[in-house]
Amino acid sequence: MQPDNQLPMNDQQGNDNIQQYNYAEYTPEPERVPVENEGRDEGDQELVRWQAAEYINRTKNSSWYALLALVTVILMALAIFVIKEYTFAVLIPVMAVSLVLYMKRPAPVIAYTLSRKGLHVNDKLYPFTDFREFTLIRAAPENSIILIPRKRFQLGVSFYFPEEVGEAVVDILAARLPMKESKPDAIDRFIKFLGM
């Protein structure tokens, strides 16, 4: 009988090249535990961390849905009687239903971290060097910041933050980028009016 810590030998073929393996000497590799600042180098120290919704999910009352239905019917009538596009007339209620379904889904919560190098949004780094300034939009209770990119056709990065980290967030950004304070423009006010 063989000891438990050895592999079986092939006695029938007389193969002497098989080496014995001692299982007692085997030590498994330790399990990798994620580190708090994993994926960041030593100089990328975390300064502020918070979580916020990707967008503000506003509740809609029955008059909002009635207004959407009225606009949908008017657009369908225009498509049928003025433009004479029946395919577009069918597409309008499909778009309205998909808008309602999209707006009913809950806003995903995103983890934000400001470090010495930039803004981390769910572990994706947006370096400060990619932005020329930031805009602070005060519309309590949903204050937000938009990072304005240096490149002409690149999209800005916008995010919401709670009041308790607001001062720290603005101070960290102001130490690295020029600040431009702004109020919601006409488009922002219209979107807020629509409840989007």
N, C-alpha and C positions, 0 to 999 in steps of 0.2 A: 504494500500500500504506500502511496506517495504522500509526503507532507502537504499540508494545505497551501503552503506558500510557494509551491513550485508548479510550473506548467507541466503537463503530461509529456512524457518522452515517447517517441515513436519506436517501439521495440521491434516491430515486425519488419521494418525496412532497414533497421540497423543504422539509422541516420544519427551520427554523432555531432553534427553541426548545430543542433538545436541547443540554445543556451538556456540555462535555468534563470528564472526571474523571481526575485524575492519581493513579494508584495508588502512585506513589513517595511521595506526601504522607501516605498512610494509615498510621497506626501503631495496631496492635491494642491493646486494653485489656490491662493485665497480668493474669495469672491470679491469682485470689484464693486466697491461702494461708491456711488456718485458723490462728488465733492461739491460744496456750495458754489464755488466760482469756476466750475469745470469748463474748459473751452476758452478760458481767458488767461492771459499771461499775468505775470506778477504785477506789472504796472497798471493793470486794469482793475482798480479797487472799486468795489460797490459802494455808492454813496447814499442812494435812496432807493427804496423798493416799495411798490404798491400794486394793487390790482384794481382794475376799473373795467366797466363794460365797453365794448367796442363802439357802441352808439347808444344814445338815450332812447329807451323803449317807452314811448308815450301811449297811454291808454286812449282808445277811440270810443266815442259814444255812438249811439244809433244815428244821430244826425250826420256824422262823418260818413257812415256807410250809405246813408240815403243820398248824400251829395255825390259820392263816388258813383252810385247807380245812375243818378241823373246825368252826370257828365258822360258816363258810358253810353247811355241811350242817345244823348245829343250827338256824340261823335259817330255812333253807328248810323244815325239818320243822315248826317252830313256825308258819310262815306257812301251810303246807298243812293241818296237823291241828288247830291251835288257832284261828287267825284265819280259816282257810278262804279265803285270798286267793291264788289261783293266779298272778295277774299279779305280785304282790309276790314270790312264790316264784321266779319267773323272773328278776325284776329283781335279786335278791340275788347270784347268781353273776356277773351282768354288772357289778355294782358292785365285786365282788371282783377281777375281771379288770382293770377299769379302774384300781383301786387299785394293783395289781401293776405295770401298765404305767406309771402315773404315778411310782411310786417307783423304777423302773428307769432313768428318764431322768436324765442328769447335771444337777447343779445349775448354773444359769447363773452365771458370774462377773460381778460388778457392780463398777463403778468408783465409789468413794466419795471425796468431797473435803469437808473441813471448811474453811470460809472465815469471814471476819468476819461475814457475814450469816446463815449457816446451813449445813445439810448438803446437799450436792449428790449425788444418787443418779442416776448415768447422766445428768448434765446437767439433772436436775430439781431445783429448789431447794426445800428445806423450811426456811423462815426460822425463826430462834430465837424470834421473837416469837409464833409459833403454838404454842409448847410452854410448859408451866408448870414441868416438872421432867424429870429423866431418871433411869432406873433402871439400875444396873450389875448384871449377872448374872454372877457368877463361877462358871463350870463348866468349868474348864480341860480341854482345850486350846481350847474353843470359847466364849470369853468374848463376851458380847454386851451391847448397850445398847438400851434401849427409851426413845424420846422420848415422854413423856406429853403429849397435846394439851390446850390450854386449853378447847376446845369439848367439850361433854359427849358428843356422838354421833360425834365424829371418831375415826378409828382412829389408834393410835400407830404410830410408825415404828420398826422394830427392825432392827438390823444387827449382823453379826459383824465382829470385827477381830482381826488377828494380834497376838501379844505384842509385837513390835518397835515398833508404833505405839500400843500400848495406853495408855502413860503420857501421851503427847502428846494423844491423843484425849480421855481423861478430864480432863486439865488444861484443855483448851480449852472443853469443855462445862461444867466446874465453874465456870469464870470467867463464864459467861453464864446458867447455870441451876442451881437447887438439885439436889443429888444425893441419891438414895435407894438404898442398896445392898441387894441382895436375893439370895436363893438361889432356885434353881428350885422352883416350887410343885408341888403334887401333880399338876396337869395336865401340866406340863412333864416331870416325872419319868415319868408314864405314857406320854407320847408318846415319850420317850427309850427307855423299856422296849419299846415297840412297834417301835422302830427307824424311826420316821418323821421 
